[in-house]
Each structure stands twice: as C-alpha cells, then as structure tokens.
C-alpha cells in the first residue's frame, strides 16, 4: 500500500504538507483537498506536489 505526502503551494508562496494513506496518487490528492477546511483556500492553490513515502522507506531499510 502506497502512502503519500502531498504538498500544496498557494499563490502567496505558502506551503502546507499533508499525509494520505490512499493507494493511488490521484485519489490521495483528492483526499487531501477534501480535508481543507476553508474551501476558499482551494481557489488560491498554485501547485500540488506528491511524494510516495514507500519509495524512501524501502531505501532506508536496505
């Protein structure tokens, strides 16, 4: 099961990082966007970056 760190950058340059345990990347982004309490912030999103956590966990264990 993949886990994701999803970083959202707004038009003001502020970044917020969220965690999602949803398997598919696209679904993880939707999961994080649905957790944003202030729906007005969704209009200010400039970019969304995702990092699969399992990739880094495997490298650390080897």
N, C-alpha and C positions, 0 to 999 in steps of 0.2 A: 504494500500500500504506500503510495507516494504521499508526502506531506509537503506543503508549500509555505514559503514566506512570500507574502505579496506586499510590495511597497507601492504606495500611491503618492505621487507628487502632484501638488496643486499648482495653479497659475502664479501663486505668490512664492514658490520655491520651497514650501514646507513639505516635509516627507513624513508619512506615517507608515509603519510596518505592522502587518497583521499576520497571524498564523492560521492556516487552514489545513485540515486533515482530509479534505476531499481528494479523490484519486486523480481526476482529470484536471488539467491546468485551467481550461475554460470555466469549468464548474467551480474551481477554487476562487477565481476572480469574481464570479457572480456571488458566491458565498460571502466574500469579504465586502463587496459593495452593498449587499443586503444588510450587513451589520452596522453600516454607517448610520448613526442616529440622526444627524442633521442632514436631511435629504438635500438641502440647498448646497451642501459641500460637493455633491455629485456633479453639479454644474461647473464646478471650479477645477475638476480633475484635468491635469495636463498629460500625465503618463502613468502607466501601470507596469511595474516590473515584477517578474516572478523568479524565484529561486527554488529548485527542487531540493529539499533537505536530504533525501535519501542518498543523493549523489555524494554529498560531503560526508555523510555518516559512514558510508562504505569505505571511503578513502582513509578515514581516521582509524577504522578498525583493522585495516590491513597492515 
